Amino acid sequence: MSKRTYHGMTLDLFQEQALDAIDAGKSVIVAAPTGTGKTLVADYLIEKAMKEHLKVIYTAPIKALSNQKFRDFKSMFGEDAVGIMTGDVVLNPNAPLLIMTTEVFRNQVITEDPNLEYVSYIVFDEIHWLNDEERGTVWEESIILAPPKMKILGLSATIANARHLVDWIESIRHEEVVLIEEHNRVVPLEYFYYTKDTGLVSYDQLWRYYRRKLKERINDEAPFGTTSHLDLIRTIQRDHLPALFFVFSRKQCAIKAMELAIMANYLKPNERKIVEDKFKHFFGQETDWSSSTRQLKRLCSKGIAYHHAGLLPSQKVIVEELFLERLIKVLYCTETFSVGINYPVKSVCFDSLNKYDGRNFRPLANHEFFQMSGRAGRRGLDEKGFSFAIVDLGYMEKSPPPKFQLNKLEPLISQFRLTYNTVLNLTATLSQAQIETYFQKSFSAYTYQLSSSQLHSELAQIQEKLKGANQHLCNEVGSFSCPLKHYPKRKELEKLKKAYRSLGPRKQSRVYGREMARKIRTWEKLLSEPPKDCAPQHQENCYTQSRTYLSLKQQQQELQNALASLPEENAFLLEFEYKKNHLRQLGYLRQDELLPRGTCASRIYVQELLVTELIYSDVFSQLDDDQFNALLSSIDFEARKNDMFQRGNVFDWTQVKEIVEYLQSICGQDTVRFDPRVGVITHAWSQGSTFSEVQTLCNLDEGDIISVFRRTIDLMRQMRDAVIDSALRSRLKTCMEKLDRDEAAIMEL
């Protein structure tokens, strides 16, 4: 029985083990389900370091989590002890406890920042983001380059190959890393699927209902009604609130919250008063509020809210605070709310089990579903947590709901990508031999070695078995000339023909009818030759032996395919040389020596080639400060699908276009991201327009507009550190001040 306590809480065994490992001065990876109390381990480490006057860095994957941690730690250790460095905010950067996004830490380690000298521990919260396609590289580079004397604490949701991850970290850092895995949740979770017709059901009950209904239906009528989020809320509101309701669309978050507010009010008059006072405290007199703040207040006054990246920072903060005070009973939110932020609820709902990943709609992965569901079940408050997912029965066959299984979690996969910035920094700081070692240290290379040796040994075993397996088989096995395959297929064809005839002419001409006819023609062609005439005894022999043989052949093929799909062993080294050649062509490198352009680009972490080319061109001198801000905001801006801007010729971008085309001609189309349309809003803001005036120029969410300005300020901060020209540096300072005002200024977090 666990006896150790921390701040009056009796620790679970896994927490106790983690604290013991930290006390022993070891690097630790903790992998446990969402909501089991991993955060306590980081809190303990930080408190211990503060008492011992050691420096700690806490990295998080998203700004919402960084900001929340900043607020939490400030209240624990005081204003002076905590600083924050994210892409768009820098406060108290010399504090002993620094919260930062992983990108900022990676930039420090790759440039060998001397400030890291005194850091005792680096905490990687949500270390499984190594798997993230867009940003996983940053985690990998950070782990590879973190100074050896700096210990690592990694916190992760349950991962399938945690041992594999830890072995990799041990192999590159040459130290023992303690792996602590916890598979049980303190508050068990129950999972249900939901439709208006079925109520709350299990996966198997859902399919049984669906098949029964299909059999009962008459003619072509649609047998299933539609289900909305309101149906689910009505079903669960008596016993299962508070709830997080995941909706994979920002716009729908707000719409659904408003729909619920028409039919529900979860607050008593005294609670409503607390909400209204808090809004006044945050936003001042109501006459000065934006329409979105008014709308949010109306919802929050009923215990309903929404939360997504497009909200203003202050709106996010008030929703989070009201949520923590249990004044929000239903919160519609996007997926980012499940990352790290510790807001447990009684139940979690899913509007859909498919999400748009920037390219197309796909089913949620196991690990995504469990990460989000893991928010359900409050320790000390709930006996159980609940996860409810709405299903559309009309699409059951076409797009069946995934059956999520904890034992089928996807393994972490390396997402390592090589940027020009990394190439320049590695060239500047490491020898060729060290660079080769660096690539061998990547998680990708480690996984390659592991997979390759495993696949080769499995293939050797299969080939050994195959030697003896085909001695007594004839050559026709597995083809339609073999009676064993021919006759069962012939039976299947007769069934299909019968089903086709029973459709009748009207249905035969529909899409599925035409598809059946096409299938029948294909199968008739395959079975046109009669099969070989074999004695029954021979057939029986073949039957027993061919099953083993064909199964082995299939395994052999699968292993060969897997081997063929492994990347080239030296892929990164080849890409490194390839990119270095581009940099030599562009005048950033002479052999392996960084030229002034190369040194400049090594300090820029966003579109480093485009920014450097602009610095070395005469584009800036032709623009006034407001146009200059507009131009910089257009760099690396990635519009969402339906973003629209008012047309305006803010700056002449002919010369910029030429630079973009020049870079693309050498480095490829995807090297540059630039969208001049966004310049119109930055230009207006820089000229002094009010926030509501800027909003009329585009359809961006308020939080996205702020994000454009903050990202531009961050880019200018990078440029200021990268350039030597004092006139440009002082101009950058002036331009930053023009953007860093009113709604876009850093609110005290």
FENTA-V733345 format. One record per pair of residues at least 6 apart in sequence whose ideal C-beta (glycine too) atoms are under 6 Angstrom apart, sorted by the first residue. I is the first residue (numbers start at 0). J is the second residue. Records with the same first field share a line. If there is no record, write none. Layout:
# FENTA-V733345
I = J, J
This chain:
# FENTA-V733345
1 = 10, 12, 15
3 = 10, 15
13 = 179, 181
14 = 39
16 = 179
17 = 27, 29, 40, 179
18 = 43
20 = 27, 177
21 = 44
25 = 177
26 = 150, 151, 176
27 = 152, 177
28 = 153, 165, 178
29 = 37, 40, 154, 179
30 = 155, 157, 158, 161, 180
31 = 37, 181
32 = 157, 184, 373
33 = 156, 370, 373
34 = 343, 373
35 = 181, 184
37 = 154
38 = 341
41 = 122
44 = 152
45 = 55
48 = 55, 119
49 = 76
53 = 119
54 = 95, 117, 118
55 = 96, 120
56 = 97, 118, 121
57 = 98, 122
58 = 99, 101, 104, 123
59 = 65, 124, 339
60 = 125, 128
61 = 335, 338
62 = 85
64 = 338, 339, 340
65 = 85, 98, 100
66 = 748
67 = 340
68 = 98
69 = 83, 98, 748
70 = 748
72 = 81
73 = 81
80 = 94, 95, 96
81 = 94, 96
82 = 90, 91, 92, 94, 97
83 = 90, 98
84 = 92, 99, 103
85 = 100
86 = 713
87 = 709, 713
88 = 745
101 = 137, 138, 141
102 = 137
104 = 141
105 = 137, 140, 141
106 = 604
107 = 115
108 = 144, 145
109 = 144, 424
115 = 146
118 = 149
120 = 150, 152
121 = 145, 149, 151
122 = 152
123 = 153
124 = 154, 339
125 = 339
126 = 153, 155
127 = 155, 156, 158
128 = 138
129 = 135, 138, 411
130 = 411, 412
132 = 414
135 = 414
136 = 415, 416
139 = 415, 442
143 = 171, 440
156 = 370
158 = 411
159 = 408, 410
160 = 410, 411
161 = 178, 180
164 = 411
165 = 176, 178
167 = 442, 445
168 = 176
169 = 176
171 = 440
185 = 378
186 = 376, 378, 381, 384
187 = 383
188 = 375, 376, 384
189 = 383, 385
190 = 386
191 = 199, 387
192 = 200, 205, 388, 390
193 = 199, 231, 387, 389
194 = 226, 390, 392
195 = 224, 226, 230
196 = 224
197 = 208
202 = 402
209 = 392, 395
212 = 222
216 = 222
223 = 392, 393
226 = 389
228 = 255, 350
231 = 348, 389
239 = 345, 346, 385
240 = 328
241 = 328, 344, 345
242 = 329, 344, 346, 348
243 = 330, 344, 347, 374
244 = 331, 348
245 = 349, 371
246 = 252, 331, 350
247 = 354
249 = 307, 309
252 = 305, 307, 331
253 = 305
255 = 331
256 = 298, 303, 305, 331
259 = 303
260 = 298, 301, 303
264 = 301
265 = 302, 328
266 = 302
270 = 326
271 = 300
274 = 299, 300, 326
278 = 296
281 = 313, 317
282 = 288, 292
295 = 314
298 = 304
299 = 321
302 = 327, 328
303 = 329
304 = 318, 327, 330
305 = 331
306 = 318, 332, 336
307 = 333
308 = 702
309 = 700, 702, 703
310 = 702
311 = 701, 702
312 = 746
313 = 746
321 = 327
322 = 342
337 = 370, 371, 374
343 = 374, 377
344 = 374, 375
345 = 381
346 = 375, 385
347 = 372, 374, 375, 386
348 = 387
349 = 388
350 = 389
352 = 363, 388, 400, 401
353 = 360, 362
354 = 363
362 = 401
364 = 409
365 = 403, 407, 408, 409
366 = 408, 409
368 = 403
372 = 386
375 = 384, 385, 386
376 = 384
390 = 400
413 = 442, 443, 446
415 = 441, 443
417 = 574
419 = 607, 608
420 = 604, 607
422 = 578, 579
423 = 597, 600, 601
424 = 601
425 = 434
426 = 591
427 = 593
438 = 571, 572
447 = 565
454 = 558, 561, 562
457 = 558
458 = 558
461 = 551, 554, 555
464 = 551
465 = 551
468 = 547, 548, 551
469 = 548
471 = 544
472 = 544, 548
475 = 481, 531
476 = 545
477 = 549
479 = 485, 525, 526
480 = 530, 531
482 = 530, 533
483 = 542
485 = 530
489 = 526
492 = 522
495 = 519
496 = 519
499 = 515
502 = 512
506 = 512
581 = 665, 666
582 = 588
584 = 665
586 = 596
587 = 594, 596, 597, 600
588 = 597
596 = 611
599 = 611, 721
600 = 607, 611
602 = 720, 721
603 = 610, 717, 721
605 = 635, 714
606 = 634, 635
608 = 662
609 = 671
612 = 658
618 = 654
622 = 650
624 = 734
625 = 682, 685, 686
626 = 650
627 = 734
628 = 681, 685, 734, 738
629 = 649, 650, 678, 681, 682
630 = 650
631 = 711, 714
632 = 677, 681, 707, 711
633 = 673, 674, 675, 677, 678
634 = 673
635 = 672
636 = 674, 677
638 = 674
643 = 698
644 = 676, 679, 697
645 = 679, 696
647 = 679
649 = 678, 679, 682
652 = 675
659 = 671, 673
662 = 670, 671
663 = 671
679 = 696
680 = 693, 696, 697
683 = 693, 696
684 = 693
685 = 737
690 = 742
705 = 743
708 = 738, 743
712 = 735, 738, 739
715 = 731, 735
718 = 731
719 = 728, 731
